[in-house]
Every structure is written in structure tokens, then in C-alpha cells.
Amino acid sequence: MRSFKRLLTAFTAAAAVALVTAAGMTVTGTAAAAEPVRIGVIAPSAHVAGRSILQAAELAVDDLNENGGINGRKVKLFKYDSHFQAADAVRAFQRAVQQDHVVAMTGVFISEVGLSLQPWAARLKTPLIITGAASTKLDTNVHSNYSQLKYNFHQFTNSTIIGQIACDFSHDVLVGKLGYQKAAVFAEDAAWTKPLVKAYDKCLPKAGLKVVDDIVFSPDTSDFRPIFNQVKQKDPDVLITAIAHVGVKPTVQWHQQEVPVLMAGANGQGGSTAFWNGTNGAAEGVIVGTTGAAGAPVSQKTPDFFKRYKARFGEDPAYNSYTEYDAIHVLKHAIERAGDTGADKLVDALEKTDYTGVSGPISFYGKDDEFTHGLVYDSKRGAGVYFQWQDGKQVPVWPDYLAGTNKVEIPAFVKK
């Protein structure tokens, strides 16, 4: 009797396979076609920049699914909160790969978190595309140990390049148009700012600005009066910023104390409407170097993205909203080129990326480059925008093709 039941079961299964095959499908193929492509995103949800990453990923996935997904498969997004903690991020990454079976992870706002995830991307052989953190080590680590860390990609300009972009802006605007001569570097103490401060010190003098002081402060600082008193003693024309973990407090106190020095530079919080609202307008006159501004056409795709993001989430996209949105699309094209979601094939496809997104042109440095798998910087093809907060609006002031006739407006308490 048992033999008969086994025979009947086998016959039924064989008949089912035959019927499916006759219909031009296989059981395996049907299951694969139905299974969504699983992509993860990780960021600190309590921070404006972290929230921006999560929201941009959500928008990107919805856009893909409304347009056929990836190779006809829907995309399923898994969101994880890093809580600003490397340990939490590592546990989330492990869960994403081992339990949720994501084929790739995107996001990351804090460089320390990104650096902690790099070896896990290698151990779990899962591509990680970092879209918000900036530490130059994220790139040089891959260069130093390519065979193991090749699963790591950095789709945001690293700190060294951020410094070069700031110096290009300084040369053209602060020196060329405003006649400034002296700068003080104003940086939070973090992994991403160390190479950035070095870059500032190296290239600002070449741009025409003498660096009179490097001011590095704890992100936990609540009272900036002693720091701004130090600034006044050095008498610079401009504070060149390197801030992201902080932003609202120093900006509000800069305005309240009427520090007679223009504030300009890298500002991770400064690109969002939430920053203007959080400072209650004290951001007036602050100049922010970022990825996109108020729909300025960094590429033909940027204005539409800006409009749809703001309509959906009720705030301007922060700098890493642009890069995160693009990362999801970069993954889509890589998976389609690879014809597979296998990690090694996906790495090969990502290395061949040549895509223009809402943040501009996207390609990655090769394994023989110093910044392996970092975002290529080409000043001729564009690398973001510098804008100034004017009457609550983001007004592009550099590069010229985005600025047009816009001019920097000097706050009343800042020396001319």
C-alpha cells in the first residue's frame, strides 16, 4: 500500500510538471518570476538626513514597481533603523541578508556606521551602496583590500572630493565675486570631517583663501559662544563648514550672536526644508554645498524628482535623498545587465555603471584607482550645487550654469 501511495504521488507530481511545461513554463521559472527582488535600506530614522534616505528609497521603489519593476519582477523594500549605532547597523545588516534575503543594501548616513558595515558586506557577500556617508576611508579601504571588500560601493562624493568642490566654489564665488581673502574652517569632530579638513587646508589657499584657523568641535556641543568668540578674534571673512550631525544649533547661535562672518560649505542638514524650519529662519544667508537644490536642473531628471518628493513627503529632499533615489535605479540597471542577483555578477555590473540620475552623472572608480568604487568626480560634468537660503528659498549661486543671474546676498550683521 505504501509503495502504491508513493507511486501515485510521484505520478501526480510528474503530471503537474508536464502540464506546466506544456504551457511553456517551468516550476522553478514560475516561482522565480513571482518572487520580488528584495532590496534593503538603512539609516537613522530620527534624523532629517536619515529620514530623507528612507523616504527616497520608498519613492524609488514605488517608481520602479509602477514601471514594470526589475526584469518584470516587483521590488520589495526592507527598511532598517541604524539608530546612529554601528552595533545596531551590523545586526540589521545580518538580519537583512540572513532572514530577509535582500540582494543588496543601500543607505547609511554616518561614516562610522558605513565603516563598520564594510567587512560584513564582504563576509555575507552582499553589495552595499552607501549613499549618505562621506569618509574617504570608505573608498581607500576597498582599494587596499579589493578582493574582500569589492562588495562595497560609495555613491556619494567622499570627503576629499567634497573639499575640492568647496574650493572650486570658493575660488569662483567667495574670492572671484566677493573678494574674500581669509577663511576659518568650522568642523564637527567625526570620521568624515578629518579628511575634509585636510582637503580644506590644502586647497583653500590655492583657491585664494588664507586659512586662519581650524576649529573642530564635538557634535555634542550646545553652547557655541566660546567658539564664535574665537572666530571673531581670528577675523576671517567666511566660515567654511564641515557639519552634518549638527547644524541647527550653531546656525541659530551664529544668527543670534550676529557673528560678522559669512557661513558657507558642506552642511548635511542644510539642504532640507526641515533645516530652515528648525532654525526658525536663522538660516537666512547660509550657503550650503549639496547634491541638489529646489529643483535646479543638475540633470534633466532633477526638477521632476524634486517636485514629486516634496509633494509626497511635504519637505524638500535632503542631499542624500538624491543619491539614495539614484542608488535604487543604479541597482535596477545593474541587475538587468547581470541578468542575475548573484553578488559577484552584481559587483561586475555595478563596476560598469554609467548612469545619469537626479544627482547627475554616476560612475565608479575602478580597482586600480585610489578611491576604488567611489563616485567619480568630473567637474566638467557637474557635481552638485551650492545654494544660499534667501527668504526661505534655496537659491543656487554656483556653478554659473545653475545660478544664472542669482547673486549671494550678505546678511546685515555680516561684514561686507
C-alpha positions in Angstrom: 0.0 0.0 0.0 2.8 2.4 0.9 4.6 1.7 -2.4 1.4 2.4 -4.3 0.9 5.7 -2.5 4.5 6.7 -3.3 4.0 5.8 -6.9 0.7 7.7 -7.1 2.4 10.8 -5.5 5.3 10.6 -7.9 2.9 10.2 -10.9 0.8 13.2 -9.8 3.9 15.4 -9.4 5.2 14.3 -12.8 1.9 15.1 -14.4 1.8 18.5 -12.8 5.3 19.3 -14.1 4.3 18.0 -17.6 1.3 20.3 -17.6 3.3 23.3 -16.6 6.0 22.5 -19.1 3.4 22.2 -21.8 2.2 25.7 -21.0 5.7 27.0 -21.8 6.8 27.4 -18.2 8.8 25.5 -15.5 8.0 25.3 -11.8 11.3 26.9 -11.0 10.8 29.7 -13.5 7.3 30.5 -12.3 8.5 30.7 -8.7 11.4 33.0 -9.6 9.1 35.2 -11.7 6.7 35.6 -8.8 9.4 36.3 -6.2 10.2 40.0 -5.7 13.7 41.5 -5.9 14.5 42.3 -2.2 16.5 45.4 -1.6 17.3 46.9 1.9 17.9 50.5 3.0 19.4 51.5 6.4 19.5 54.9 8.0 18.8 56.7 11.4 15.1 57.5 11.1 15.1 60.1 13.8 17.5 62.4 11.9 16.4 64.6 8.9 19.1 63.2 6.7 18.3 59.6 7.7 14.6 60.1 7.2 15.4 61.5 3.7 17.3 58.3 2.8 14.4 56.1 3.8 11.8 58.3 2.0 13.8 58.5 -1.2 14.2 54.7 -1.3 10.5 54.3 -0.8 9.8 56.7 -3.7 12.3 55.0 -6.0 10.9 51.5 -5.3 7.3 52.7 -6.0 8.5 54.3 -9.2 10.2 51.0 -10.3 7.1 49.0 -9.5 4.9 51.3 -11.4 7.1 50.8 -14.4 7.5 47.0 -14.5 9.9 46.5 -11.6 13.2 44.8 -12.5 13.0 42.4 -15.4 9.3 42.1 -14.8 9.7 41.3 -11.1 8.3 43.6 -8.4 10.8 45.2 -5.9 10.2 44.7 -2.2 11.9 47.3 0.1 13.1 46.4 3.6 13.8 49.4 5.8 16.1 49.3 8.8 16.9 51.8 11.5 20.6 52.2 12.5 19.8 54.4 15.5 23.2 56.1 14.9 24.8 53.0 16.3 27.3 50.7 14.5 26.2 47.7 16.5 22.6 48.2 15.6 23.5 48.6 12.0 25.6 45.4 11.9 22.7 43.4 13.5 20.3 44.9 11.0 22.6 44.1 8.1 22.9 40.5 9.3 19.1 40.2 9.6 18.6 41.7 6.2 20.8 39.2 4.5 20.2 36.1 6.5 16.5 36.4 7.3 15.0 38.9 4.8 17.3 37.7 2.0 18.0 41.1 0.4 20.2 41.0 -2.6 21.8 44.4 -1.8 21.7 47.1 0.9 21.7 50.9 0.3 21.7 54.0 2.5 23.9 54.8 5.6 24.2 58.3 6.8 27.0 58.0 9.4 30.6 57.2 8.2 31.3 55.3 11.4 28.4 53.1 10.6 29.4 52.6 7.0 33.0 51.6 8.0 31.5 49.1 10.4 29.4 47.5 7.7 32.1 47.2 5.1 33.6 43.9 6.5 30.1 42.5 6.8 29.2 43.2 3.2 32.4 41.2 2.5 31.6 38.3 4.9 28.0 38.0 3.7 28.9 38.7 0.1 26.1 41.3 -0.3 26.6 44.5 -2.2 26.4 47.6 -0.1 25.8 51.0 -1.8 26.5 53.9 0.7 24.6 57.0 -0.3 25.0 59.4 2.6 28.2 58.9 4.5 31.3 60.7 3.2 34.5 59.4 4.8 37.3 58.9 2.3 38.3 55.7 4.0 35.1 54.1 2.6 36.9 54.2 -0.8 40.5 53.7 0.2 39.6 50.7 2.2 38.2 49.0 -0.9 41.4 49.9 -2.8 43.6 48.5 -0.1 41.7 45.2 0.1 39.8 44.8 -3.1 39.4 41.1 -3.2 37.5 41.0 0.1 35.8 44.5 0.1 34.8 44.6 -3.5 31.1 44.3 -2.5 31.2 47.9 -1.2 30.3 50.9 -3.3 30.2 54.6 -2.3 27.6 56.5 -4.3 28.3 59.9 -2.7 31.3 62.1 -3.1 33.9 61.3 -0.5 35.3 63.9 2.0 38.4 64.7 -0.1 36.3 65.4 -3.2 33.8 67.4 -1.1 36.8 69.6 -0.1 37.8 70.1 -3.7 34.3 71.0 -4.8 34.1 73.6 -1.9 37.4 75.0 -3.0 36.2 75.3 -6.6 33.2 77.2 -5.3 35.4 79.4 -3.1 37.6 80.3 -6.0 34.8 81.2 -8.3 32.4 82.9 -5.8 34.0 83.8 -2.4 37.2 85.0 -3.9 36.2 85.8 -7.5 33.0 87.6 -6.9 33.1 88.7 -3.2 36.8 89.4 -2.9 37.2 87.4 0.3 40.7 86.7 1.5 40.6 84.8 4.8 38.7 81.7 6.0 38.3 79.7 9.2 37.4 76.0 8.9 34.4 75.1 11.1 34.1 71.3 11.5 32.4 68.8 13.8 34.6 66.1 15.1 33.7 63.0 13.1 35.2 60.4 10.8 34.1 62.1 7.6 35.4 65.5 8.6 39.1 64.5 9.2 40.0 64.1 5.6 37.7 67.0 4.7 39.6 69.4 7.0 42.9 68.3 5.5 41.4 68.9 2.0 40.3 72.4 3.0 43.7 73.2 4.5 45.4 72.1 1.3 43.1 73.6 -1.4 41.6 76.7 0.1 44.9 78.7 -0.1 45.2 77.6 -3.8 41.6 79.0 -4.3 42.8 82.3 -2.8 41.7 82.0 0.9 44.2 82.0 3.7 43.1 79.6 6.4 43.4 81.5 9.7 42.1 78.7 12.0 40.8 75.1 12.0 38.0 74.9 14.6 37.0 71.4 15.4 34.2 70.8 18.0 32.3 68.0 19.5 28.9 67.2 17.9 27.5 67.3 21.4 28.4 71.0 21.8 25.4 73.0 22.9 26.9 76.4 23.6 28.8 77.9 20.7 29.5 81.3 22.2 33.2 80.4 23.1 33.7 79.1 19.6 32.3 82.1 18.0 34.3 84.4 20.2 37.4 82.5 18.9 36.1 83.1 15.4 35.8 86.8 16.0 39.4 87.0 17.3 40.7 85.4 14.1 38.7 87.8 12.0 38.0 85.6 8.9 35.8 86.7 6.1 34.0 83.3 5.9 33.4 80.1 7.9 34.0 77.1 5.7 31.7 74.5 7.3 32.0 70.7 7.6 28.9 69.8 9.5 26.1 67.2 9.3 25.5 65.6 12.7 24.9 69.2 13.9 23.6 72.1 12.0 20.6 73.8 13.7 22.3 74.8 16.9 25.4 76.5 15.5 23.3 78.2 12.8 20.8 79.6 15.3 23.6 80.8 17.6 25.6 82.3 14.7 22.5 84.4 13.9 21.6 85.2 17.5 25.2 86.4 18.3 25.4 88.2 14.9 28.8 86.7 14.1 30.1 89.0 11.4 31.3 86.2 9.2 29.5 84.5 6.3 28.8 80.8 6.7 29.3 78.5 3.7 30.4 75.0 2.9 29.4 71.3 3.5 26.2 71.1 5.6 24.5 67.8 5.7 21.3 69.1 7.3 21.2 72.4 5.4 19.6 71.2 2.2 16.2 70.3 3.6 13.1 72.5 4.4 13.3 70.9 7.9 16.6 72.8 8.4 15.0 76.2 7.6 12.1 75.4 9.8 14.3 74.1 12.6 16.3 77.3 12.7 13.1 79.4 12.5 14.6 81.3 9.7 18.1 81.8 11.3 19.5 80.0 8.2 18.9 83.2 6.2 22.1 83.9 4.3 23.7 80.5 5.0 25.4 79.0 1.9 25.1 75.2 1.5 27.1 72.8 -0.6 24.9 69.9 -1.5 23.7 67.5 -4.2 20.6 69.3 -5.4 18.6 72.5 -4.6 15.0 73.4 -5.1 14.7 71.5 -8.4 17.7 73.1 -10.0 18.4 71.1 -13.2 21.5 69.2 -12.1 20.2 66.8 -14.7 17.0 66.8 -16.8 15.6 64.4 -14.2 16.1 66.6 -11.2 13.2 69.0 -11.3 10.6 66.3 -11.6 12.1 64.3 -8.8 12.2 67.4 -6.5 8.5 68.2 -7.3 7.3 64.7 -6.6 9.4 64.2 -3.5 8.1 67.4 -2.0 4.5 66.7 -2.9 4.7 63.3 -1.3 6.7 64.0 1.9 5.9 67.7 2.5 9.6 68.8 2.6 12.5 69.4 0.3 14.7 66.4 -0.3 18.0 66.5 1.7 21.3 65.9 -0.1 21.2 62.1 0.3 17.6 61.9 -1.0 19.0 62.4 -4.5 21.8 59.9 -4.1 19.6 57.2 -2.5 16.9 57.6 -5.1 19.6 57.1 -7.8 21.1 54.1 -6.0 17.9 52.1 -6.3 17.9 52.8 -10.1 21.6 52.0 -10.4 20.8 48.6 -8.8 18.0 48.0 -11.2 20.2 48.6 -14.2 23.0 46.5 -12.7 20.7 43.6 -12.1 19.3 43.8 -15.6 22.7 43.9 -17.1 23.9 41.0 -15.0 20.7 39.0 -15.6 21.1 37.8 -12.1 21.1 38.9 -8.5 24.1 36.9 -7.6 26.6 39.0 -5.6 29.7 38.6 -7.8 27.8 39.2 -11.0 26.1 42.2 -9.5 29.5 43.6 -8.4 30.8 43.2 -12.0 27.7 45.0 -13.3 27.9 47.8 -10.8 31.5 48.4 -11.7 30.3 49.2 -15.3 27.8 51.8 -14.1 27.4 54.7 -16.4 24.1 56.3 -15.5 22.7 59.8 -15.3 20.3 60.2 -12.3 18.7 63.1 -10.4 22.1 63.8 -8.8 23.9 63.9 -12.1 26.3 61.5 -13.8 27.1 58.3 -11.9 30.1 56.0 -12.4 32.5 54.4 -10.0 36.3 54.5 -9.8 38.0 51.2 -10.7 40.0 48.9 -8.5 43.3 50.5 -9.6 42.2 54.0 -8.6 42.9 55.4 -5.1 39.1 55.8 -4.5 38.1 52.4 -5.6 34.3 52.1 -6.0 33.9 55.7 -5.0 31.8 58.1 -7.0 33.7 59.6 -9.9 34.1 63.4 -9.7 34.2 65.2 -13.0 34.0 68.9 -12.6 33.1 69.3 -16.3 30.1 67.0 -15.9 28.9 68.6 -12.7 28.9 67.6 -9.0 26.0 69.1 -7.2 25.3 72.7 -6.4 25.9 75.5 -3.9 22.9 77.5 -2.9 22.0 80.2 -0.4 19.0 80.4 1.8 17.2 83.6 0.8 13.8 84.4 2.3 13.2 80.7 3.0 14.1 79.7 -0.6 17.1 77.7 -1.9 18.7 80.0 -4.4 21.5 78.4 -6.5 24.7 80.5 -6.6 27.2 78.1 -8.1 28.0 76.7 -10.7 27.1 79.5 -13.0 25.0 77.3 -15.4 22.7 76.7 -12.4 23.0 80.1 -10.8 22.2 82.2 -13.8 21.7 85.8 -12.6 21.4 84.8 -8.9 23.8 86.6 -6.5 25.0 86.0 -3.0 23.2 88.2 -0.5 25.2 89.2 2.6 23.3 89.2 5.9 23.0 92.6 7.5 25.2 91.6 10.5 28.0 90.1 8.3 30.8 92.5 7.3 30.8 93.3 3.6 
